Amino acid sequence: MTVKIDHLATEQRNPSTMNLDELTPLEVVTRMNQEDAKAVVAVQQKLEEIARAVVLITEQLRKGGRSIYFGAGTSGRLGVIDASECPPTFSTVNEFIGIIAGGDGALRTAVEGAEDTPSLAVKDLKALQLGATDVAIGISASGRTPYVIGGLYYAREVGAKTISVACNADSEIGKLADVAIDVETGPEVLAGSTRLKAGSAQKMILNMLSTTAMVGIGKVYGNLMVDLHPSNLKLIERAKKIIMQVGECDYDTASQALREANFKVKTAIVMIKCNCSKVEAEDRLSVGVGFIRMAIQEGNFRTDDR
């Protein structure tokens, strides 16, 4: 079976690096840096689509749904990376999940042929019990990976919302998505090596999707990660620093509040800001649907609400 990829911009030769093997190391990294800058501009041109995708994700999260990244190779790995960073940063449980064609072993070693099998994506998404409250986010630099196409078709069948992230215009996966993010990154420094600026563009987009969605469900106050999971010494100290900054208190006060709040940073902050007990702070956050600003605002909480 012949696969047609010659028309894809990501497969073309880059005119500025035709003599790549003749350049000095400084010249090579300079060309790479120049091309990476183009990826930033390409993403900038798709901010409206990215924002629409965030709105869709946030709506589904509020319904108790999940956002599931899936892709092959570098695209799949980037999805797994972004999803893996959400629990420590935002205390998520399964709001963001990443799967890669070929399974977790493919994170380190390529599983040949996995990306060419649409049914594998169906199997992977079925294993996660993908449903109508979820969002399936297919990631493919080329925009034509069979694994991703198969997953998006299945997601549509079960009523899940769909988002696509590709690095070519008018991508095949974009035609299957509720929101298509087709970022035109152009030819790579090393022809066809989409782990380069195409991968950088995808990482930027995934950063935006997860971070902005977390802002939208109350995981952020100002520019602070007030719902981080303090699972190690560094994060415990970061949690105390955040409590000190928001609560305008000293280190000992922040430490005590964090302990009394069972290491729930948002709860500790509300306890200090409202001079209240852990129970009242939790009630305030419940009334404020997780948003600190709403929890500490006068008039948003009555003692008879408990």
KAJOPE-V711562 format. One record per residue. RES is the residue in three letters. PSI is psi in radians with two decimals (999 if undefined). Layout:
BEGIN
res=RES psi=PSI
res=RES psi=PSI
END
This chain:
BEGIN
res=MET psi=2.25
res=THR psi=2.26
res=VAL psi=2.20
res=LYS psi=1.95
res=ILE psi=-0.07
res=ASP psi=-0.45
res=HIS psi=-0.20
res=LEU psi=2.31
res=ALA psi=-0.59
res=THR psi=-0.19
res=GLU psi=-0.09
res=GLN psi=2.81
res=ARG psi=2.41
res=ASN psi=2.09
res=PRO psi=-0.47
res=SER psi=-0.10
res=THR psi=0.50
res=MET psi=-0.43
res=ASN psi=0.66
res=LEU psi=-0.68
res=ASP psi=-0.09
res=GLU psi=-0.05
res=LEU psi=2.73
res=THR psi=2.82
res=PRO psi=-0.73
res=LEU psi=-0.71
res=GLU psi=-0.67
res=VAL psi=-0.87
res=VAL psi=-0.51
res=THR psi=-0.80
res=ARG psi=-0.71
res=MET psi=-0.74
res=ASN psi=-0.69
res=GLN psi=-0.71
res=GLU psi=-0.65
res=ASP psi=-0.62
res=ALA psi=-0.56
res=LYS psi=-0.53
res=ALA psi=-0.67
res=VAL psi=-0.77
res=VAL psi=-0.71
res=ALA psi=-0.72
res=VAL psi=-0.71
res=GLN psi=-0.60
res=GLN psi=-0.15
res=LYS psi=0.40
res=LEU psi=-0.60
res=GLU psi=-0.76
res=GLU psi=-0.70
res=ILE psi=-0.73
res=ALA psi=-0.69
res=ARG psi=-0.66
res=ALA psi=-0.70
res=VAL psi=-0.76
res=VAL psi=-0.77
res=LEU psi=-0.81
res=ILE psi=-0.81
res=THR psi=-0.75
res=GLU psi=-0.74
res=GLN psi=-0.66
res=LEU psi=-0.68
res=ARG psi=-0.36
res=LYS psi=0.02
res=GLY psi=0.19
res=GLY psi=3.14
res=ARG psi=2.76
res=SER psi=2.12
res=ILE psi=1.94
res=TYR psi=2.44
res=PHE psi=2.47
res=GLY psi=-3.11
res=ALA psi=2.69
res=GLY psi=-2.40
res=THR psi=-0.72
res=SER psi=-0.78
res=GLY psi=-0.73
res=ARG psi=-0.70
res=LEU psi=-0.68
res=GLY psi=-0.75
res=VAL psi=-0.73
res=ILE psi=-0.86
res=ASP psi=-0.77
res=ALA psi=-0.65
res=SER psi=-0.43
res=GLU psi=-0.24
res=CYS psi=-0.73
res=PRO psi=-0.86
res=PRO psi=-0.54
res=THR psi=-0.64
res=PHE psi=0.12
res=SER psi=0.62
res=THR psi=2.77
res=VAL psi=-1.07
res=ASN psi=0.44
res=GLU psi=-0.61
res=PHE psi=2.23
res=ILE psi=2.43
res=GLY psi=2.31
res=ILE psi=2.59
res=ILE psi=2.47
res=ALA psi=2.22
res=GLY psi=-0.05
res=GLY psi=3.12
res=ASP psi=-0.50
res=GLY psi=-0.46
res=ALA psi=-0.16
res=LEU psi=-0.54
res=ARG psi=-0.64
res=THR psi=2.22
res=ALA psi=2.35
res=VAL psi=1.78
res=GLU psi=2.32
res=GLY psi=-0.23
res=ALA psi=-0.68
res=GLU psi=-0.27
res=ASP psi=0.08
res=THR psi=1.73
res=PRO psi=-0.61
res=SER psi=-0.42
res=LEU psi=-0.63
res=ALA psi=-0.72
res=VAL psi=-0.79
res=LYS psi=-0.77
res=ASP psi=-0.73
res=LEU psi=-0.58
res=LYS psi=-0.69
res=ALA psi=-0.51
res=LEU psi=0.00
res=GLN psi=0.85
res=LEU psi=2.30
res=GLY psi=-3.03
res=ALA psi=-0.35
res=THR psi=-0.08
res=ASP psi=2.91
res=VAL psi=2.20
res=ALA psi=2.11
res=ILE psi=1.79
res=GLY psi=2.26
res=ILE psi=2.18
res=SER psi=2.06
res=ALA psi=-0.79
res=SER psi=-0.53
res=GLY psi=0.18
res=ARG psi=0.33
res=THR psi=2.13
res=PRO psi=-0.68
res=TYR psi=-0.79
res=VAL psi=-0.70
res=ILE psi=-0.80
res=GLY psi=-0.70
res=GLY psi=-0.68
res=LEU psi=-0.68
res=TYR psi=-0.78
res=TYR psi=-0.72
res=ALA psi=-0.72
res=ARG psi=-0.67
res=GLU psi=-0.68
res=VAL psi=0.04
res=GLY psi=0.19
res=ALA psi=2.66
res=LYS psi=2.68
res=THR psi=2.45
res=ILE psi=2.47
res=SER psi=2.53
res=VAL psi=1.96
res=ALA psi=2.90
res=CYS psi=0.47
res=ASN psi=2.62
res=ALA psi=2.61
res=ASP psi=0.86
res=SER psi=2.71
res=GLU psi=-0.70
res=ILE psi=-0.50
res=GLY psi=-0.52
res=LYS psi=-0.25
res=LEU psi=0.02
res=ALA psi=2.58
res=ASP psi=-0.65
res=VAL psi=2.08
res=ALA psi=2.20
res=ILE psi=1.63
res=ASP psi=1.69
res=VAL psi=2.18
res=GLU psi=1.63
res=THR psi=-0.31
res=GLY psi=-3.05
res=PRO psi=2.53
res=GLU psi=2.80
res=VAL psi=-0.77
res=LEU psi=1.89
res=ALA psi=2.18
res=GLY psi=-0.10
res=SER psi=1.43
res=THR psi=0.10
res=ARG psi=-0.16
res=LEU psi=-2.00
res=LYS psi=-0.46
res=ALA psi=-0.75
res=GLY psi=-0.68
res=SER psi=-0.73
res=ALA psi=-0.75
res=GLN psi=-0.73
res=LYS psi=-0.73
res=MET psi=-0.74
res=ILE psi=-0.78
res=LEU psi=-0.67
res=ASN psi=-0.79
res=MET psi=-0.75
res=LEU psi=-0.90
res=SER psi=-0.81
res=THR psi=-0.80
res=THR psi=-0.61
res=ALA psi=-0.68
res=MET psi=-0.63
res=VAL psi=-0.70
res=GLY psi=-0.27
res=ILE psi=0.34
res=GLY psi=0.33
res=LYS psi=0.01
res=VAL psi=2.48
res=TYR psi=2.10
res=GLY psi=-2.15
res=ASN psi=0.56
res=LEU psi=2.48
res=MET psi=1.37
res=VAL psi=-0.01
res=ASP psi=0.47
res=LEU psi=2.74
res=HIS psi=1.83
res=PRO psi=1.36
res=SER psi=-0.06
res=ASN psi=3.03
res=LEU psi=-0.72
res=LYS psi=-0.79
res=LEU psi=-0.53
res=ILE psi=-0.77
res=GLU psi=-0.65
res=ARG psi=-0.70
res=ALA psi=-0.77
res=LYS psi=-0.72
res=LYS psi=-0.73
res=ILE psi=-0.76
res=ILE psi=-0.71
res=MET psi=-0.73
res=GLN psi=-0.81
res=VAL psi=-0.72
res=GLY psi=-0.12
res=GLU psi=0.91
res=CYS psi=3.05
res=ASP psi=3.07
res=TYR psi=-0.78
res=ASP psi=-0.71
res=THR psi=-0.76
res=ALA psi=-0.75
res=SER psi=-0.77
res=GLN psi=-0.76
res=ALA psi=-0.69
res=LEU psi=-0.73
res=ARG psi=-0.80
res=GLU psi=-0.48
res=ALA psi=0.19
res=ASN psi=0.67
res=PHE psi=0.49
res=LYS psi=1.90
res=VAL psi=-0.78
res=LYS psi=-0.72
res=THR psi=-0.78
res=ALA psi=-0.71
res=ILE psi=-0.81
res=VAL psi=-0.66
res=MET psi=-0.78
res=ILE psi=-0.82
res=LYS psi=-0.59
res=CYS psi=0.05
res=ASN psi=0.93
res=CYS psi=3.04
res=SER psi=2.95
res=LYS psi=-0.75
res=VAL psi=-0.80
res=GLU psi=-0.66
res=ALA psi=-0.75
res=GLU psi=-0.69
res=ASP psi=-0.73
res=ARG psi=-0.75
res=LEU psi=-0.60
res=SER psi=-0.80
res=VAL psi=-0.62
res=GLY psi=0.28
res=VAL psi=0.72
res=GLY psi=-0.12
res=PHE psi=2.16
res=ILE psi=-0.75
res=ARG psi=-0.71
res=MET psi=-0.62
res=ALA psi=-0.60
res=ILE psi=-0.07
res=GLN psi=2.28
res=GLU psi=2.43
res=GLY psi=-0.24
res=ASN psi=0.02
res=PHE psi=2.36
res=ARG psi=2.46
res=THR psi=-0.44
res=ASP psi=0.04
res=ASP psi=-0.32
res=ARG psi=999
END
